[in-house]
Amino acid sequence: MTATKQHKKVILVGDGAVGSAYAYALVNQGIGQELGIIDINKDRTQGD
């Protein structure tokens, strides 16, 4: 029997200090293969 790895996507709403730290932790822990960030301030999400 072969285990299949699921492709996980994460959407983060809000990219303030807490959102940025959360995104960083997700990437470091390998929790999601894709990470999307949504924020009302478009310039902020472009930099993170």
N, CA, C and O atoms as a DFTB+ gen file, in Angstrom:
192 C
 N C O
     1  1       0.850      -1.176       0.000
     2  2       0.000       0.000       0.000
     3  2       0.897       1.240       0.000
     4  3       1.850       1.331       0.774
     5  1       0.580       2.177      -0.868
     6  2       1.377       3.388      -0.994
     7  2       0.614       4.582      -0.437
     8  3      -0.552       4.793      -0.768
     9  1       1.268       5.347       0.395
    10  2       0.651       6.561       0.937
    11  2       0.816       7.685      -0.076
    12  3       1.891       7.865      -0.648
    13  1      -0.253       8.436      -0.294
    14  2      -0.178       9.579      -1.204
    15  2      -0.150      10.855      -0.390
    16  3      -0.879      11.003       0.591
    17  1       0.693      11.764      -0.806
    18  2       0.806      13.041      -0.111
    19  2      -0.172      14.022      -0.742
    20  3      -0.183      14.202      -1.960
    21  1      -0.981      14.649       0.082
    22  2      -1.956      15.613      -0.412
    23  2      -1.299      16.957      -0.655
    24  3      -0.413      17.383       0.086
    25  1      -1.755      17.614      -1.713
    26  2      -1.288      18.962      -2.027
    27  2      -2.161      19.929      -1.236
    28  3      -3.361      20.027      -1.493
    29  1      -1.579      20.638      -0.285
    30  2      -2.358      21.513       0.592
    31  2      -2.159      22.969       0.213
    32  3      -1.045      23.417      -0.062
    33  1      -3.272      23.698       0.206
    34  2      -3.251      25.130      -0.076
    35  2      -3.734      25.875       1.165
    36  3      -4.668      25.437       1.837
    37  1      -3.092      26.999       1.462
    38  2      -3.460      27.809       2.619
    39  2      -3.724      29.227       2.142
    40  3      -2.917      29.804       1.414
    41  1      -4.857      29.789       2.555
    42  2      -5.180      31.188       2.280
    43  2      -5.151      31.927       3.609
    44  3      -5.823      31.534       4.563
    45  1      -4.378      32.985       3.665
    46  2      -4.234      33.795       4.867
    47  2      -4.893      35.149       4.617
    48  3      -4.514      35.863       3.688
    49  1      -5.868      35.497       5.435
    50  2      -6.566      36.776       5.304
    51  2      -6.025      37.720       6.366
    52  3      -6.163      37.476       7.565
    53  1      -5.409      38.802       5.906
    54  2      -4.803      39.779       6.804
    55  2      -3.298      39.575       6.867
    56  3      -2.817      38.504       7.236
    57  1      -2.568      40.612       6.505
    58  2      -1.116      40.482       6.436
    59  2      -0.426      41.520       7.312
    60  3       0.526      42.177       6.890
    61  1      -0.919      41.654       8.526
    62  2      -0.250      42.543       9.475
    63  2       0.927      41.813      10.099
    64  3       1.448      40.858       9.522
    65  1       1.339      42.253      11.257
    66  2       2.477      41.637      11.944
    67  2       2.193      40.172      12.283
    68  3       3.057      39.313      12.105
    69  1       0.998      39.893      12.765
    70  2       0.640      38.521      13.131
    71  2       0.498      37.654      11.887
    72  3       0.964      36.515      11.867
    73  1      -0.141      38.183      10.854
    74  2      -0.306      37.429       9.615
    75  2       1.024      37.079       8.972
    76  3       1.204      35.965       8.480
    77  1       1.950      38.015       8.973
    78  2       3.278      37.764       8.405
    79  2       4.020      36.693       9.199
    80  3       4.667      35.821       8.620
    81  1       3.926      36.760      10.516
    82  2       4.582      35.760      11.362
    83  2       3.964      34.379      11.151
    84  3       4.669      33.370      11.135
    85  1       2.655      34.345      10.992
    86  2       1.951      33.083      10.756
    87  2       2.362      32.485       9.409
    88  3       2.617      31.285       9.312
    89  1       2.427      33.322       8.375
    90  2       2.846      32.862       7.050
    91  2       4.270      32.315       7.106
    92  3       4.559      31.275       6.514
    93  1       5.145      32.998       7.801
    94  2       6.537      32.565       7.949
    95  2       6.604      31.194       8.633
    96  3       7.358      30.317       8.211
    97  1       5.814      31.023       9.682
    98  2       5.801      29.748      10.401
    99  2       5.264      28.620       9.522
   100  3       5.786      27.506       9.554
   101  1       4.227      28.903       8.741
   102  2       3.669      27.884       7.846
   103  2       4.705      27.412       6.829
   104  3       4.849      26.214       6.584
   105  1       5.414      28.358       6.250
   106  2       6.426      28.014       5.248
   107  2       7.565      27.219       5.887
   108  3       8.012      26.221       5.322
   109  1       8.033      27.646       7.045
   110  2       9.139      26.955       7.720
   111  2       8.781      25.537       8.140
   112  3       9.637      24.652       8.131
   113  1       7.521      25.315       8.507
   114  2       7.096      23.993       8.953
   115  2       6.632      23.110       7.804
   116  3       6.343      21.930       8.006
   117  1       6.559      23.671       6.599
   118  2       6.144      22.889       5.437
   119  2       4.698      22.441       5.498
   120  3       4.358      21.375       4.984
   121  1       3.840      23.240       6.119
   122  2       2.445      22.853       6.294
   123  2       1.659      22.908       4.986
   124  3       0.827      22.036       4.735
   125  1       1.901      23.891       4.169
   126  2       1.188      23.998       2.902
   127  2       2.146      24.106       1.732
   128  3       3.234      24.669       1.855
   129  1       1.734      23.561       0.593
   130  2       2.566      23.666      -0.596
   131  2       2.342      24.997      -1.314
   132  3       3.228      25.487      -2.014
   133  1       1.161      25.576      -1.138
   134  2       0.849      26.878      -1.725
   135  2       0.308      27.792      -0.634
   136  3      -0.482      27.366       0.209
   137  1       0.738      29.050      -0.653
   138  2       0.302      30.025       0.342
   139  2      -0.185      31.269      -0.375
   140  3       0.560      31.901      -1.124
   141  1      -1.448      31.617      -0.139
   142  2      -2.015      32.842      -0.694
   143  2      -2.277      33.823       0.436
   144  3      -2.752      33.436       1.504
   145  1      -1.965      35.097       0.202
   146  2      -2.165      36.124       1.223
   147  2      -3.102      37.184       0.665
   148  3      -2.873      37.726      -0.416
   149  1      -4.163      37.473       1.415
   150  2      -5.141      38.480       1.024
   151  2      -5.136      39.583       2.068
   152  3      -5.235      39.314       3.265
   153  1      -5.021      40.829       1.611
   154  2      -5.063      41.969       2.522
   155  2      -5.653      43.154       1.777
   156  3      -5.512      43.250       0.558
   157  1      -6.304      44.044       2.482
   158  2      -6.895      45.225       1.869
   159  2      -5.816      46.138       1.289
   160  3      -6.060      46.853       0.317
   161  1      -4.629      46.114       1.884
   162  2      -3.505      46.912       1.414
   163  2      -2.670      46.057       0.454
   164  3      -1.839      45.260       0.891
   165  1      -2.892      46.226      -0.843
   166  2      -2.243      45.395      -1.859
   167  2      -0.718      45.495      -1.803
   168  3      -0.030      44.497      -2.014
   169  1      -0.188      46.673      -1.525
   170  2       1.262      46.853      -1.476
   171  2       1.910      45.998      -0.390
   172  3       3.036      45.530      -0.559
   173  1       1.219      45.797       0.704
   174  2       1.764      45.007       1.810
   175  2       1.933      43.547       1.390
   176  3       2.951      42.929       1.704
   177  1       0.955      42.994       0.687
   178  2       1.040      41.588       0.288
   179  2       2.096      41.374      -0.788
   180  3       2.658      40.282      -0.882
   181  1       2.374      42.370      -1.590
   182  2       3.397      42.254      -2.631
   183  2       4.783      42.103      -2.009
   184  3       5.635      41.406      -2.561
   185  1       5.013      42.740      -0.879
   186  2       6.327      42.694      -0.238
   187  2       6.576      41.429       0.558
   188  3       7.724      41.010       0.706
   189  1       5.517      40.809       1.076
   190  2       5.666      39.608       1.910
   191  2       5.643      38.381       1.084
   192  3       5.756      37.277       1.616
